[in-house]
């Protein structure tokens, strides 16, 4: 019987092989650029190739992960499911006693600079 993670292992192995293809695209681009044979159209084409390859790899990986997780979730467990132990509730203060209040911290009064009035102009004749 195949393991649930076999499909994921296959996809990850294929992605490792495809990393060489990603590198090959950009190494070829670097060589053509060094010979002044690389233009903007080719750069956009190379970007599109790597982008679509990346999207395909991401989709394949996501599908394989969901398949593996679904198969793992359906496998019966050897251990019985148990709930975690509840923690004891924290003690609440008595309703008839007011909560202790801290004295308010005193802050020094903020000093504002005095507003400067514009100097009066002498009338000119």
Residue pairs with C-beta under 8 A, 6 or more apart in sequence:
4 67
4 68
4 69
4 70
4 71
4 72
4 75
5 68
5 72
7 64
7 67
7 68
8 61
8 64
8 65
8 67
8 68
10 64
11 60
11 61
11 64
12 61
12 64
14 60
15 57
15 60
15 61
18 53
18 57
21 53
22 50
22 53
25 46
25 49
25 50
26 46
26 50
29 38
29 42
29 43
29 46
32 38
32 42
93 99
